Amino acid sequence: MKKARTSGTFLIVQGTSLLKIFAALSLFLILVFSISGLLTSLKPQYRIMSTSVNQAASNVNGELLYQLMGWENHHFLQAEHNMASAPKLTSLVFKLSSNINLNDPRSLLGRELPGFFQFDGKILVAGEGTNYTNMPIESSPPIDIMKAEREAALQNLEGLDRPSDEKSSPVPGQTTGDHKVVYVYFTHNRESFLPYLKGVTDPNAASHSQINVTKIGDQLKTSLEDRGIGTVIDKTDVQANLIKKGLKYPRSYQESGLLVQEAMASNRDLHYFIDVHRDSKRKENTTVEINGKPYAKLAFIIGGKNANHEKNAQLATDLHNLLEKKYQGLSRGVFVKNDPGSNSIYNQNLSDKAILIEFGGVDNTFEELNRSADALADVFSEFYWQAEKVNQDANQSTDKQ
């Protein structure tokens, strides 16, 4: 009897343990699915993202899957020579395990050199003379510059408001009328230019509340509207808002994003969104001479961490190609930022027609910058009216059917 009680007790204890294990496992699975559901329901800009996982997913293409299937069914390998070469599994595994790409030394240097992550962007379309050594780099002003009540004295302001020497040739009848279709804003609105800041030589200190990139927006708006394209320019001092709210400089895009969302909600006609910046590169990388006149080069920046990045990149590429035809050398190219050290969204998740454009660099003058604004307006209007014609033809075709 005693032995039977012992055996019975043992069975009861074992059953209780199994129930506890089963209950714990069930709770764990429920927790995992709940967290997964919560993360996937968040907007893209608030999701936790992994660069390694993103790179891994980008390498899992049709060719690689076809190769894996061929290892199990050799009949698939008979047609492999007709397909593009798939990535080698060994190199892919090494890249994922070490986060080092043997074909790109930046992946190794980026771990060793502070600040090297700024070169992690991808050149989607290279302009004339563009390579990974002269990519656009976003500079962050020192915190004391941001909060300083006394700014640098201004100089070289004579003729600053002089009209551009470029004359537009709008097509009669082409106008958006009362409809404003382009929204121009400035996330880093105080980005300025050294020729106008007396005694300032440090590119990171090129900041001013009055003479800054917003003046480029004035010229761009005027030039677009001369070509019949209604434009809204928002000169909200985003940097002042950050200071008031006690927010740090990297929160600039979240702050300017509020402006974009408000504009979209109040005006349904807005379709194109342009965030105007200036690069921190020096003049040799940001200036080009076209027909005997100096222009500030343009660089198109696309955030790779938003769902619209492919369409936004296509818009930037179309504009780059038009610039190459009419103003060869003006565009530095199209760059995709998708690294942990950058915002990599740039409010482009809000629209599939949103781009960030770097106008020149810290050494450029407004004479050069305004010429570039006119050139951009010229090719943008050509792109816009062509797109409108295609849409009208498509609508007419649909109506006939």
VONU-948137 format. One record per residue: x, y, z of N, C-alpha, C in turn. Coordinates in steps of 0.2 Angstrom, whole numbers, padded with zeros to 4 digits, always signed. Example, Ala and Ser with C-alpha at 12.3 -4.5 7.8 and 13.67 -1.06 7.14 Angstrom:
% VONU-948137
+0066-0028+0039+0062-0022+0039+0066-0016+0039
+0064-0011+0035+0068-0005+0036+0064+0000+0039
END
This chain:
% VONU-948137
+0004-0006+0000+0000+0000+0000+0004+0006+0000
+0009+0006+0004+0014+0012+0004+0017+0014-0002
+0019+0008-0006+0022+0009-0012+0017+0012-0017
+0011+0009-0017+0006+0012-0021+0005+0019-0020
+0005+0021-0014+0003+0029-0012+0009+0033-0015
+0015+0030-0014+0021+0034-0017+0020+0034-0025
+0018+0029-0028+0017+0029-0035+0012+0034-0037
+0006+0034-0033+0001+0039-0035+0003+0046-0034
+0007+0047-0029+0009+0054-0027+0013+0056-0033
+0018+0052-0035+0022+0054-0041+0018+0056-0047
+0013+0052-0049+0009+0053-0054+0005+0060-0054
+0003+0061-0048-0001+0068-0047+0004+0074-0048
+0010+0073-0045+0015+0078-0046+0017+0079-0053
+0018+0074-0057+0020+0074-0064+0014+0078-0068
+0008+0076-0066+0003+0079-0070+0002+0086-0069
+0003+0088-0063+0003+0096-0061+0008+0099-0064
+0014+0096-0065+0020+0100-0068+0018+0100-0076
+0015+0095-0079+0014+0096-0086+0009+0101-0087
+0004+0102-0082-0001+0107-0083+0002+0114-0083
+0007+0115-0078+0010+0121-0077+0014+0123-0084
+0018+0118-0086+0022+0119-0092+0018+0121-0098
+0012+0117-0099+0007+0119-0104+0004+0126-0104
+0003+0128-0098+0000+0134-0096+0005+0140-0098
+0011+0139-0096+0017+0143-0097+0018+0144-0104
+0018+0138-0108+0019+0139-0115+0014+0142-0119
+0008+0141-0117+0002+0144-0120+0002+0152-0119
+0004+0154-0112+0005+0161-0111+0010+0164-0115
+0016+0161-0116+0021+0163-0120+0019+0164-0127
+0016+0159-0130+0014+0160-0137+0009+0166-0138
+0004+0166-0133+0000+0172-0133+0003+0179-0133
+0008+0179-0129+0012+0185-0128+0016+0187-0134
+0019+0182-0137+0023+0183-0144+0018+0185-0149
+0013+0182-0150+0008+0184-0155+0005+0191-0154
+0004+0193-0148+0001+0199-0146+0007+0205-0147
+0013+0203-0146+0018+0208-0147+0019+0209-0154
+0019+0203-0158+0020+0204-0165+0014+0207-0169
+0008+0206-0166+0003+0210-0169+0003+0217-0168
+0005+0219-0162+0006+0226-0160+0011+0230-0164
+0017+0226-0165+0023+0229-0169+0021+0230-0176
+0017+0225-0179+0015+0226-0186+0010+0231-0187
+0006+0233-0182+0000+0237-0183+0003+0245-0182
+0009+0245-0180+0012+0252-0179+0013+0255-0186
+0013+0262-0187+0015+0265-0193+0023+0264-0194
+0025+0264-0200+0032+0262-0202+0037+0266-0198
+0036+0272-0197+0041+0277-0194+0042+0275-0187
+0037+0271-0183+0037+0270-0176+0039+0262-0175
+0040+0259-0180+0042+0252-0180+0049+0251-0178
+0051+0245-0174+0058+0244-0173+0060+0240-0179
+0066+0243-0182+0068+0240-0188+0075+0237-0187
+0077+0232-0190+0084+0229-0190+0087+0230-0197
+0093+0233-0197+0096+0234-0204+0098+0227-0206
+0101+0223-0202+0103+0216-0204+0097+0212-0207
+0091+0212-0204+0085+0208-0206+0083+0211-0213
+0083+0218-0213+0081+0221-0220+0086+0219-0225
+0093+0219-0224+0097+0217-0229+0096+0210-0231
+0095+0206-0226+0094+0199-0227+0088+0198-0232
+0082+0201-0230+0076+0201-0234+0077+0203-0242
+0082+0208-0242+0083+0211-0249+0087+0206-0253
+0091+0201-0250+0095+0196-0254+0091+0190-0255
+0085+0189-0252+0081+0183-0253+0077+0185-0260
+0079+0184-0265+0076+0186-0272+0074+0179-0275
+0071+0180-0281+0068+0174-0285+0074+0169-0287
+0079+0172-0288+0085+0168-0291+0087+0163-0285
+0088+0166-0279+0090+0162-0273+0085+0157-0271
+0079+0159-0271+0074+0153-0270+0074+0148-0275
+0075+0150-0281+0075+0145-0287+0081+0140-0286
+0087+0143-0284+0093+0139-0282+0092+0134-0277
+0088+0137-0271+0087+0132-0266+0082+0126-0268
+0077+0128-0272+0073+0123-0274+0077+0118-0279
+0082+0120-0282+0086+0116-0287+0090+0111-0283
+0092+0113-0277+0096+0108-0273+0091+0102-0271
+0085+0103-0270+0080+0097-0269+0078+0094-0275
+0077+0097-0280+0074+0095-0287+0079+0097-0292
+0083+0093-0294+0089+0094-0299+0086+0096-0306
+0080+0095-0307+0077+0097-0314+0077+0105-0314
+0076+0108-0309+0076+0116-0309+0083+0118-0311
+0088+0115-0309+0095+0117-0310+0097+0117-0318
+0093+0113-0322+0094+0113-0329+0093+0119-0333
+0089+0123-0330+0087+0130-0333+0091+0136-0329
+0095+0134-0324+0098+0139-0320+0103+0144-0324
+0106+0141-0330+0110+0145-0334+0106+0151-0337
+0100+0150-0338+0096+0155-0341+0094+0161-0337
+0095+0160-0330+0093+0165-0325+0099+0169-0323
+0098+0175-0320+0103+0179-0318+0107+0176-0312
+0113+0177-0311+0117+0173-0306+0114+0175-0299
+0113+0170-0295+0110+0171-0288+0116+0172-0283
+0115+0175-0278+0120+0176-0273+0122+0170-0270
+0129+0169-0269+0132+0163-0266+0130+0163-0259
+0127+0157-0257+0125+0155-0250+0130+0157-0245
+0136+0155-0247+0142+0155-0242+0143+0163-0240
+0143+0167-0245+0144+0174-0244+0138+0177-0241
+0132+0175-0243+0126+0178-0239+0126+0176-0232
+0128+0170-0230+0128+0168-0223+0133+0172-0219
+0139+0173-0222+0145+0177-0219+0142+0184-0218
+0139+0187-0223+0137+0194-0223+0132+0195-0217
+0127+0190-0216+0122+0190-0211+0125+0189-0204
+0129+0185-0204+0132+0183-0197+0137+0188-0195
+0141+0191-0199+0146+0196-0197+0144+0203-0199
+0138+0204-0203+0136+0211-0205+0142+0215-0209
+0146+0210-0212+0151+0213-0216+0150+0211-0224
+0150+0215-0228+0150+0214-0235+0157+0214-0238
+0160+0209-0241+0166+0208-0243+0167+0213-0250
+0162+0214-0253+0162+0218-0259+0161+0226-0257
+0160+0227-0251+0159+0234-0249+0163+0236-0242
+0169+0238-0243+0174+0239-0237+0171+0244-0232
+0166+0248-0234+0163+0253-0229+0159+0249-0223
+0157+0243-0225+0154+0239-0220+0158+0237-0214
+0165+0236-0215+0170+0235-0210+0172+0242-0207
+0174+0247-0211+0176+0253-0208+0171+0256-0204
+0164+0255-0206+0159+0259-0202+0159+0257-0195
+0162+0251-0193+0162+0249-0186+0168+0251-0182
+0173+0253-0186+0179+0256-0183+0180+0263-0182
+0177+0267-0187+0178+0274-0187+0172+0278-0185
+0172+0282-0180+0166+0286-0178+0163+0290-0183
+0157+0290-0184+0154+0295-0189+0154+0292-0196
+0157+0286-0197+0158+0284-0204+0151+0281-0207
+0146+0280-0202+0139+0278-0204+0136+0283-0209
+0139+0289-0209+0136+0294-0214+0137+0292-0221
+0142+0288-0222+0144+0286-0229+0140+0279-0231
+0135+0277-0227+0132+0271-0228+0126+0271-0233
+0125+0277-0235+0120+0278-0240+0121+0274-0247
+0116+0273-0251+0117+0270-0257+0116+0275-0263
+0120+0274-0267+0120+0279-0273+0115+0275-0278
+0109+0277-0279+0104+0274-0283+0106+0276-0290
+0107+0283-0291+0108+0285-0298+0114+0290-0297
+0120+0289-0300+0126+0293-0299+0126+0299-0304
+0126+0305-0302+0127+0311-0306+0135+0311-0309
+0136+0316-0313+0143+0317-0315+0148+0318-0310
+0153+0314-0309+0158+0315-0304+0156+0312-0297
+0150+0309-0296+0148+0307-0290+0151+0300-0288
+0153+0299-0282+0155+0293-0280+0154+0292-0272
+0157+0287-0269+0155+0286-0262+0160+0291-0258
+0165+0294-0261+0169+0298-0257+0166+0305-0256
+0161+0307-0260+0159+0314-0260+0151+0314-0260
+0148+0309-0257+0141+0309-0256+0139+0315-0251
+0132+0317-0252+0130+0322-0247+0130+0320-0240
+0132+0324-0236+0133+0323-0229+0129+0328-0225
+0124+0326-0220+0120+0331-0217+0124+0332-0210
+0125+0339-0209+0129+0341-0203+0124+0343-0198
+0126+0342-0192+0122+0344-0186+0125+0350-0183
+0122+0355-0182+0125+0361-0178+0126+0360-0171
+0131+0363-0168+0133+0362-0161+0127+0364-0157
+0125+0361-0151+0120+0363-0147+0120+0371-0145
+0126+0373-0144+0126+0380-0142+0124+0385-0148
+0125+0383-0154+0123+0387-0160+0116+0387-0160
+0113+0381-0159+0105+0380-0159+0102+0385-0154
+0105+0385-0148+0102+0389-0142+0104+0396-0142
+0109+0398-0146+0112+0405-0145+0107+0410-0146
+0107+0415-0142+0103+0421-0144+0106+0426-0148
+0112+0426-0148+0116+0431-0153+0119+0427-0159
+0117+0429-0165+0119+0425-0171+0125+0429-0174
+0128+0425-0179+0133+0428-0183+0131+0435-0186
+0135+0440-0187+0134+0446-0191+0133+0444-0198
+0129+0447-0202+0128+0446-0209+0133+0450-0213
+0134+0448-0219+0138+0451-0224+0136+0450-0231
+0139+0453-0236+0137+0452-0243+0130+0452-0245
+0126+0456-0242+0119+0456-0243+0117+0460-0249
+0121+0464-0252+0119+0468-0258+0117+0464-0263
+0111+0466-0266+0108+0463-0272+0105+0456-0270
+0104+0454-0264+0102+0447-0262+0095+0446-0265
+0091+0451-0265+0084+0450-0268+0084+0452-0275
+0089+0452-0278+0089+0454-0286+0086+0448-0289
+0081+0449-0294+0078+0444-0298+0083+0440-0302
+0081+0433-0303+0086+0429-0306+0087+0431-0313
+0092+0429-0316+0094+0431-0323+0091+0426-0328
+0088+0421-0325+0085+0415-0329+0078+0417-0331
+0076+0417-0337+0069+0419-0339+0065+0412-0341
+0059+0412-0338+0055+0406-0339+0051+0407-0346
+0049+0401-0348+0045+0401-0355+0039+0397-0354
+0034+0399-0350+0028+0395-0348+0024+0394-0355
+0021+0388-0355+0016+0387-0361+0009+0390-0359
+0007+0394-0364+0000+0397-0363-0005+0392-0361
-0009+0394-0356-0015+0390-0355-0013+0384-0350
-0007+0383-0348-0005+0378-0343-0004+0381-0336
-0009+0380-0332-0010+0383-0326-0014+0378-0321
-0012+0378-0315-0016+0374-0310-0022+0379-0307
-0022+0385-0310-0027+0390-0307-0026+0391-0300
-0032+0391-0296-0032+0392-0289-0029+0386-0285
-0028+0381-0288-0026+0375-0285-0018+0375-0283
-0016+0374-0277-0009+0373-0275-0007+0366-0275
-0003+0364-0279-0001+0357-0280+0006+0355-0277
+0010+0360-0276+0017+0358-0273+0017+0362-0266
+0020+0358-0261+0021+0360-0255+0029+0360-0253
+0032+0366-0252+0039+0367-0251+0040+0369-0243
+0044+0365-0240+0045+0366-0233+0053+0365-0231
+0054+0366-0225+0061+0366-0223+0062+0363-0216
+0064+0357-0216+0065+0354-0209+0071+0357-0206
+0077+0358-0209+0082+0361-0206+0082+0368-0209
+0077+0372-0207+0076+0379-0210+0082+0384-0208
+0086+0383-0203+0091+0388-0202+0098+0386-0205
+0098+0381-0209+0104+0379-0213+0106+0385-0217
+0112+0388-0216+0114+0394-0220+0120+0393-0224
+0123+0399-0226+0129+0398-0231+0135+0403-0228
+0141+0400-0228+0146+0404-0226+0148+0411-0229
+0147+0412-0235+0148+0419-0238+0144+0424-0235
+0139+0423-0231+0134+0428-0228+0135+0428-0221
+0139+0424-0218+0140+0424-0211+0147+0427-0209
+0148+0433-0206+0154+0436-0205+0158+0432-0200
+0164+0430-0201+0168+0427-0196+0167+0420-0195
+0163+0417-0199+0161+0410-0198+0164+0406-0203
+0168+0401-0201+0172+0397-0206+0170+0389-0205
+0167+0387-0200+0166+0380-0198+0159+0379-0202
+0159+0374-0206+0153+0372-0210+0147+0370-0205
+0149+0367-0199+0144+0365-0194+0141+0371-0191
+0144+0376-0191+0141+0382-0188+0138+0387-0193
+0137+0385-0199+0133+0389-0204+0126+0388-0203
+0123+0392-0198+0116+0392-0196+0114+0399-0195
+0108+0401-0197+0106+0408-0196+0098+0408-0196
+0095+0412-0192+0087+0412-0192+0084+0416-0198
+0088+0420-0201+0085+0424-0207+0088+0423-0214
+0095+0423-0214+0098+0421-0221+0099+0414-0221
+0095+0410-0224+0095+0402-0224+0092+0399-0230
+0091+0393-0230+0088+0389-0236+0081+0392-0237
+0077+0395-0233+0071+0397-0235+0071+0402-0240
+0076+0406-0241+0076+0410-0247+0076+0406-0254
+0079+0400-0254+0079+0396-0260+0072+0395-0261
+0068+0393-0256+0061+0392-0257+0057+0397-0260
+0059+0403-0259+0056+0409-0262+0057+0409-0269
+0063+0408-0271+0064+0408-0278+0061+0402-0282
+0061+0396-0279+0058+0390-0281+0050+0391-0282
+0047+0394-0277+0040+0395-0278+0038+0400-0284
+0042+0406-0284+0041+0410-0289+0042+0407-0296
+0047+0403-0297+0049+0400-0303+0043+0395-0305
+0041+0391-0300+0036+0386-0302+0029+0390-0304
+0028+0395-0300+0021+0398-0302+0022+0402-0308
+0028+0404-0310+0029+0407-0317+0027+0402-0322
+0028+0396-0321+0026+0390-0326+0019+0387-0325
+0015+0391-0321+0008+0389-0320+0007+0384-0315
+0012+0382-0310+0011+0377-0305+0010+0380-0298
+0004+0380-0296+0003+0383-0289+0007+0380-0284
+0010+0384-0279+0015+0382-0274+0013+0385-0268
+0014+0381-0262+0013+0383-0256+0020+0383-0253
+0023+0388-0249+0029+0388-0246+0028+0389-0238
+0031+0384-0234+0030+0385-0227+0036+0386-0224
+0037+0392-0221+0043+0394-0218+0043+0394-0210
+0039+0389-0208+0039+0388-0201+0046+0387-0198
+0048+0390-0193+0055+0389-0190+0055+0383-0185
+0056+0378-0189+0056+0371-0185+0061+0371-0180
+0067+0374-0181+0072+0373-0176+0070+0377-0170
+0066+0383-0170+0064+0387-0165+0059+0382-0161
+0055+0379-0164+0050+0374-0161+0053+0369-0157
+0059+0366-0160+0062+0361-0156+0065+0364-0149
+0068+0370-0150+0070+0373-0144+0065+0375-0138
+0059+0377-0141+0054+0378-0136+0051+0372-0133
+0051+0366-0137+0049+0360-0134+0054+0356-0130
+0060+0359-0130+0066+0355-0127+0068+0349-0131
+0067+0349-0137+0068+0343-0141+0075+0343-0144
+0078+0338-0146+0085+0338-0149+0084+0338-0156
+0090+0340-0159+0090+0341-0167+0088+0335-0171
+0089+0329-0169+0087+0323-0173+0079+0322-0173
+0076+0326-0169+0068+0326-0169+0066+0331-0174
+0070+0334-0178+0068+0339-0183+0062+0336-0188
+0063+0330-0190+0059+0327-0195+0052+0326-0192
+0052+0324-0186+0045+0323-0183+0042+0329-0182
+0045+0335-0181+0042+0341-0180+0040+0344-0187
+0044+0343-0192+0042+0346-0198+0036+0341-0201
+0036+0335-0199+0031+0330-0202+0024+0332-0199
+0024+0336-0194+0017+0338-0191+0015+0344-0196
+0019+0348-0199+0017+0353-0204+0015+0350-0210
+0018+0345-0212+0016+0341-0218+0009+0338-0218
+0008+0335-0212+0001+0332-0211-0004+0337-0210
-0003+0343-0207-0008+0348-0207-0009+0351-0214
-0004+0352-0218-0005+0354-0224-0009+0350-0229
-0008+0343-0228-0011+0338-0232-0019+0338-0230
-0020+0339-0224-0027+0339-0221-0031+0345-0223
-0027+0350-0224-0031+0357-0225-0031+0358-0233
-0027+0355-0237-0027+0356-0244-0026+0349-0248
-0032+0347-0250-0032+0340-0254-0029+0341-0261
-0027+0347-0263-0024+0348-0270-0017+0347-0270
-0014+0347-0264-0007+0346-0263-0005+0339-0265
+0000+0338-0270+0002+0331-0272+0009+0330-0271
+0013+0336-0272+0021+0335-0272+0023+0339-0266
+0028+0336-0262+0031+0338-0256+0038+0338-0257
+0041+0345-0256+0049+0345-0257+0051+0348-0251
+0056+0345-0248+0060+0347-0242+0066+0350-0244
+0067+0356-0243+0074+0360-0246+0079+0360-0240
+0085+0357-0242+0091+0357-0237+0097+0360-0241
+0102+0361-0237+0109+0362-0241+0114+0357-0238
+0119+0355-0242+0124+0350-0240+0129+0353-0236
+0133+0349-0232+0139+0352-0228+0145+0351-0232
+0145+0349-0238+0151+0348-0243+0153+0355-0245
+0160+0355-0247+0162+0362-0249+0161+0363-0257
+0163+0369-0259+0161+0371-0265+0164+0367-0271
+0169+0364-0271+0172+0360-0276+0167+0354-0278
+0163+0352-0273+0159+0346-0274+0152+0348-0275
+0150+0355-0274+0143+0357-0274+0142+0362-0280
+0147+0363-0284+0146+0369-0289+0148+0366-0296
+0144+0368-0301+0146+0366-0308+0144+0373-0312
+0148+0373-0318+0147+0378-0322+0144+0376-0328
+0138+0379-0330+0134+0377-0336+0133+0384-0340
+0135+0383-0346+0135+0389-0351+0138+0395-0348
+0144+0394-0345+0147+0400-0342+0145+0403-0336
+0140+0400-0333+0137+0402-0327+0138+0397-0321
+0139+0399-0315+0140+0394-0309+0133+0392-0307
+0132+0386-0305+0126+0383-0302+0127+0379-0296
+0123+0380-0291+0124+0375-0285+0121+0368-0287
+0125+0363-0286+0122+0356-0288+0117+0354-0283
+0112+0350-0286+0107+0347-0283+0108+0340-0281
+0106+0337-0275+0106+0330-0274+0099+0328-0271
+0097+0323-0273+0090+0320-0271+0091+0314-0266
+0088+0315-0260+0089+0311-0255+0082+0307-0254
+0083+0300-0253+0077+0296-0252+0078+0292-0246
+0073+0292-0242+0073+0288-0236+0071+0281-0237
+0075+0276-0236+0074+0269-0237+0070+0266-0233
+0068+0269-0227+0064+0266-0222+0057+0267-0222
+0054+0269-0228+0047+0271-0228+0044+0267-0234
+0038+0266-0233+0034+0261-0238+0034+0264-0245
+0035+0271-0246+0034+0274-0252+0041+0275-0256
+0046+0272-0253+0053+0274-0255+0054+0272-0263
+0051+0267-0265+0052+0265-0272+0049+0271-0277
+0043+0273-0275+0039+0278-0279+0043+0285-0279
+0045+0286-0273+0048+0293-0272+0055+0293-0275
+0058+0287-0275+0065+0286-0279+0064+0287-0286
+0058+0284-0289+0057+0285-0296+0055+0292-0298
+0052+0296-0294+0051+0303-0295+0057+0307-0295
+0062+0305-0290+0068+0309-0290+0072+0307-0296
+0072+0301-0298+0076+0298-0304+0073+0302-0311
+0067+0302-0311+0064+0306-0317+0067+0313-0317
+0067+0316-0312+0069+0323-0312+0077+0324-0313
+0080+0319-0310+0087+0319-0312+0089+0318-0319
+0085+0313-0322+0086+0312-0329+0084+0318-0334
+0079+0322-0332+0078+0328-0335+0083+0333-0334
+0086+0334-0328+0091+0338-0327+0097+0337-0331
+0099+0330-0332+0104+0328-0336+0104+0330-0343
+0098+0330-0346+0096+0332-0353+0097+0340-0354
+0095+0344-0349+0094+0351-0350+0100+0355-0346
+0102+0352-0341+0107+0355-0337+0112+0350-0334
+0116+0347-0339+0121+0342-0338+0126+0344-0332
+0126+0339-0327+0131+0340-0322+0128+0344-0316
+0122+0346-0317+0119+0350-0311+0116+0345-0305
+0114+0339-0307+0112+0334-0302+0118+0330-0300
+0119+0329-0293+0124+0325-0291+0121+0317-0291
+0115+0317-0291+0112+0310-0292+0106+0309-0287
+0104+0302-0286+0099+0300-0282+0102+0296-0276
+0101+0297-0270+0104+0294-0265+0099+0291-0260
+0100+0285-0258+0095+0281-0253+0098+0281-0247
+0095+0283-0241+0098+0283-0235+0094+0278-0231
+0097+0273-0228+0094+0267-0225+0098+0264-0219
+0102+0269-0216+0107+0267-0211+0105+0269-0204
+0107+0265-0199+0105+0267-0192+0106+0274-0190
+0111+0277-0193+0113+0284-0190+0109+0289-0193
+0105+0288-0198+0101+0293-0201+0093+0292-0200
+0089+0297-0201+0082+0297-0200+0079+0292-0205
+0082+0292-0211+0080+0287-0217+0072+0286-0218
+0068+0291-0216+0061+0292-0218+0060+0298-0221
+0062+0304-0218+0062+0311-0220+0054+0313-0222
+0050+0310-0218+0042+0312-0220+0040+0309-0226
+0044+0305-0230+0042+0303-0236+0037+0297-0236
+0036+0295-0230+0031+0290-0228+0024+0293-0229
+0023+0299-0229+0017+0303-0229+0014+0303-0236
+0018+0302-0241+0016+0303-0248+0021+0299-0253
+0019+0297-0259+0023+0294-0263+0026+0299-0269
+0025+0305-0267+0027+0310-0271+0031+0315-0267
+0035+0313-0262+0039+0317-0258+0046+0316-0259
+0050+0321-0259+0057+0321-0260+0061+0326-0256
+0067+0324-0254+0072+0329-0250+0077+0331-0255
+0078+0338-0256+0083+0340-0261+0088+0344-0257
+0095+0342-0258+0100+0346-0255+0102+0351-0261
+0102+0358-0259+0104+0363-0264+0111+0365-0262
+0115+0364-0266+0122+0366-0265+0125+0364-0258
+0130+0368-0256+0133+0367-0250+0135+0373-0246
+0139+0373-0241+0140+0379-0236+0143+0385-0240
+0146+0384-0245+0150+0389-0249+0146+0392-0254
+0141+0390-0256+0137+0393-0262+0134+0399-0260
+0133+0403-0266+0129+0410-0265+0122+0409-0268
+0118+0414-0266+0111+0414-0268+0111+0415-0275
+0115+0418-0279+0115+0419-0286+0116+0412-0289
+0120+0408-0286+0121+0401-0289+0115+0396-0287
+0112+0397-0281+0107+0393-0278+0100+0395-0282
+0099+0401-0283+0093+0403-0287+0093+0401-0294
+0099+0401-0297+0099+0398-0304+0097+0390-0304
+0099+0387-0299+0097+0380-0298+0090+0379-0296
+0087+0384-0293+0080+0383-0291+0076+0384-0298
+0078+0389-0302+0075+0390-0308+0076+0384-0313
+0081+0381-0313+0083+0375-0317+0078+0369-0314
+0078+0368-0308+0073+0363-0305+0066+0364-0307
+0064+0370-0306+0057+0372-0308+0056+0371-0315
+0061+0372-0320+0060+0371-0327+0059+0364-0328
+0063+0359-0325+0062+0352-0327+0056+0349-0323
+0054+0352-0317+0049+0349-0314+0042+0351-0317
+0042+0357-0320+0036+0359-0324+0035+0354-0330
+0041+0353-0333+0040+0348-0339+0038+0341-0337
+0040+0339-0331+0038+0333-0328+0031+0333-0327
+0029+0338-0323+0022+0339-0320+0017+0339-0326
+0018+0343-0331+0013+0344-0336+0013+0338-0341
+0018+0334-0341+0018+0328-0345+0014+0323-0341
+0015+0322-0335+0011+0318-0330+0004+0319-0331
+0002+0326-0331-0005+0328-0331-0008+0326-0338
-0004+0327-0343-0007+0325-0350-0008+0317-0350
-0004+0313-0347-0005+0306-0347-0011+0304-0343
-0012+0308-0337-0018+0306-0333-0024+0308-0337
-0024+0314-0340-0030+0316-0344-0032+0311-0349
-0027+0309-0353-0028+0304-0358-0030+0297-0356
-0028+0295-0350-0030+0289-0347-0038+0290-0344
-0039+0296-0342-0046+0297-0340-0051+0297-0346
-0049+0300-0351-0053+0300-0357-0054+0293-0360
-0049+0289-0360-0049+0282-0362-0054+0278-0358
-0054+0279-0351-0059+0276-0347-0066+0278-0348
-0067+0285-0349-0074+0287-0350-0077+0284-0357
-0072+0283-0362-0075+0281-0368-0077+0273-0368
-0073+0270-0363-0075+0263-0362-0082+0262-0358
END
